[in-house]
Amino acid sequence: MKIGITKMSSKGQIVIPVDMRKDLKEGEQLIVMKSKGKLILKKASELDRQLVEDLDFAEQTEKAWREIEAGNFVRMNGDEFLEEIKKW
């Protein structure tokens, strides 16, 4: 196991130590997971496609809940909702 030290910038950016990023390409997507104070980075290309889609769905769902909690939503009844969907 390799261990390195880095720090986070004011914009939330971190630098992966050079000896740990030799197999990473510029622009490559990484999955970031957080659990009990631990952060885990994994190359997205190494994950199963369905898992990537599931993670994206979970992220979009979390974003939607934050909008709802902030009061940024439109309330409508079932008929209004169906009419709105027809516009899509």
N, C-alpha and C positions, 0 to 999 in steps of 0.2 A: 504494500500500500504506500502511495506517495502522499505526502502532506505538504501543503504550501500555505503561505499567509498572503492575504490580499485585503483590500479595504473597499468600502462602497463609497462612491462619489455622492455629491449632493443631489444628483439626478437619478440615483438608484443603480448606477452602473458599477459593475465589478470587472476586474481584470483577472482572467484565468492565467496562472503562472505559465510561462513559456514552455517549460518541460512537460506540462500537463495538457497542452493544446496542440501537440504535434500532429495528431490525426484529425483535427478540426479544420474546416475550411471557412473562410470569411463568408458570412451570411448564412451559415448552417444553423438550422433551427435546433434548439435545445429545449427539452422538457424540464421544468423546474417544479419539484415537489417539496412540500414542507410538511413535516410531521414531528410533533413534540420537540420543537426547537432545532431540528435538523433540516438542512437544505440538501436536496439531491439533484444533480444535473445529469441528464441522460440525452444522448443524441436522439432526436426524433426519428431519424432514418432507421434506427435500430428497433423501434417499437412497432408492434403490429398495427396495421392501418386502422383496424376497428378501434383499438385503444386510443389512437390519436383522435379519431372522430368522437369517441366517447368523452375524451378530455375536453375537446372543443365544445361539445354540447354542454358539459358541466360548467365550463367557463361562461358560456352565453347565458345559462340558467342563473348562475350566481349574479351576473351583471343585471339581469332582469329583476331579480329579487331586490337588489340594491336600489334600483329605480322605483320599484313599488314601495319599499320602505321609506324612500325620500318623498313619496307622494306624487311622483311623476308618471301618472297613468290616467287612462280614460275609463270611466265606469260606464257600462252599457248593459242592456238586457240581452237575452239570447237572440231575439229577432234582429236587433241592431247589430249584434256581432256577426250574424250570418250575412247581413247585407254588406257589412264592411269587408268580409272575406271575399265576397263576389267581386269586389273592386280589384282584388289582387290579381 
